[in-house]
Amino acid sequence: MLSEILQKRIYLSVPEVELLTISDLSAEDRENLIPILNGTILSTSLKFGNVFSGRAEFIFPTEQIKYVTALCLGEEYTMEAEESSFSDEDFDVVKEIGNIILNAIMGGMGSLLNMKLDYDVPQVVLHEQGEFSKTFFNTKESNILLLYVNFGVDESEVMGLILIKFSLESIEFLIQKVDEISRDADE
């Protein structure tokens, strides 16, 4: 779907994945954990819930948003003096790409868990420099699945971050389901 929007071949890399517990991180670890969160970013946010609940965020740093928007519009990307101002096109591109990626992830997670997940319409949110990082660590969801995503388009690499925040009950449910699948595969 994304390749159809860009009308270009996309090369996906296997994401680097980390499972973290916020309460176990020191203040310094939090500051250095995800440098991408310290700048101005746009995120697509999707809240999901029922037995399995949390929030998924697809995050692009500023320069990546501008580059992907130019690709989608068929324009040549040029570095702007004021990179932190966003156009309506930037918001639309982030919303559409975030919607595609987050729906694919949540659909896959629902299939893995063998359950229908209820989720809200994705929202695009602008976070000024450092703002997201502050709210990210002050949340009731204590477990986070981080996926560092990269995909190649033409000669360039586009980088983003997917954060899925879970309640303790939800992460325990996910681990239990993965263990069940693993046991079934071993039999």
Summary of the structure (lengths in Angstrom):
residues: 187
radius of gyration: 17.2
end to end distance: 36.4
largest distance: 59.1
contacts: 515
relative contact order: 0.23
helix: 44%
strand: 29%
